[in-house]
Amino acid sequence: MKKRLATLDDVAKTAGVSQQTVSRVLNSPARVAERTRHKVMQAMHSLNYVPNRSAQLLAGKASTALGLISASLTLHAPSQIAAAIKSHAEACQLQVAMAMLKNPDSAALQSALNEFRAQNIRGVIVSLPLEGGVAEQLAGENPDMACLFLDVPPDSDVSCLRFDHYDGTSACVNHLWQLGHRDFGLLAGPESSISARLRLACWRDALHALGVSNALTEFGDWSASSGWEKTFALISANPRISAIVVANDQMALGVLSALHQLKRVGAESVSVTGYDDTPDSQFFQPALTTVAQDFELLGKRAVANLRHLLERPEQRVRELLPTRLVIRQSTWPRGAQAPRDEVIEQLKRLVALL
C-alpha cells in the first residue's frame, strides 16, 4: 500500500505549532523565531515533508519566474530569442515559464496569461507577431500583468521592444543599388507577420527613394523550401532580375539553391541578401550578405525592461534596437562574374581557423 505523504497539518502537530506558523517558516522564515523555526524544520525532516509549491503560489507567494509566449521554436528567430531571454533571466535568478501558441488569437493569448497568473507570474514577454489592436486589448484587459511585446506595429500603444528594421533594410537596398542593380525581386515573409510587413515596407520605401517602382514581390513562409519555390516565380515573372532581397536567411538558402539549379552564374548571376545573420549564413555557398539582428542584446534588454515594468507598472517602455548590414560574397556588381576567387579565399581562411 502506498504510503501517505505528510501534510502541512502533520508538520504542525509534530512541531506543536499552528499551520500558520509552518506556512510562515516556508514563505517568510525571517519572521519566525529561531527556536520555533528549528522545531518546524526538524518536524519536516522527520516526516519527509515535501512543500506543495502550487498551493504556495495560489496562496500568494511571489513567483521567481517570468512568462514567455512564443511562436514555434523550429524557426531560427523565435528559438534564438527564447534562448537569449532564458539565459539573461537565469542570470537574474529568474526562471522562464513558456507557452508556445500555433494560433495566437485573443482567446489563446488570454488562456496563456491565465495559466501564468495561476502560477503567480506577473511579468510576461510576448514574442509573437500581433496586430496593435490585439496587443492593446490584451494589455488593457490584464492590468495586473506586466506585458512586453516584441513584434507589434510601431504605433501600438503598448510597452514594446523592437529592432529598427529601416537601418538594415535601407542599407541592404542601397548596397545593391551601388553595385549597379536596377531589377529587384523582393521575397517577403508571411503577410500575417508584423516584422515581414515592416521589412517589405522599408525595402519599398528605399527603392522608391531611388526611383525604382517595378520591383516584384513574393511572400514565403520563412522556410528554405518556400525560398526555393518563390525564386522560380520571381525569375519566371522577370528574367532580368539581378538582385533578390530576402526577409530571412532560411529563405535565402532556398533562393541560392534555386539560382544554382537555374544556372544563374557568371554574367547571369543574381545577387542575394538575407536577414537575421544566422550562424550558418557565413557558410552558405556563396557566403550570404545579410542584415544582422543581435538576439543576445534583445534577450538582455527584454528581461531588463520587463523587470522595470514590474517595479513601475504605471510607466510605458518603448525601445528600438539597431540592425546592421553584413556584406559577404552573395552580392556583386551587376553583370560581373561571380567572385569565385573571393569565395576560394574565404574557404581558405575558414580552413585555416579549424
Secondary structure, DSSP 8 states (H G I E B T S, - for coil): -------HHHHHHHHTS-HHHHHHHHH-GGGS-HHHHHHHHHHHHHHT----HHHHHHTT---SEEEEEES-TTSHHHHHHHHHHHHHHHHTT-EEEEEE-SS--HHHHHHHHHHHHHTT--EEEEES---HHHHHHHHHT-TTSEEEESS--TT-SS-EEEE-HHHHHHHHHHHHHHTT---EEEEE--TT-HHHHHHHHHHHHHHHHTT----EEEE--SSHHHHHHHHHHHHHH-TT--EEEESSHHHHHHHHHHHHHTT--GGG--EEEEEE--TTGGGSSS--EEEEE-HHHHHHHHHHHHHHHHH-TTS--EEEE-EEEE--TT---TT----HHHHHHHHHHHHHH-
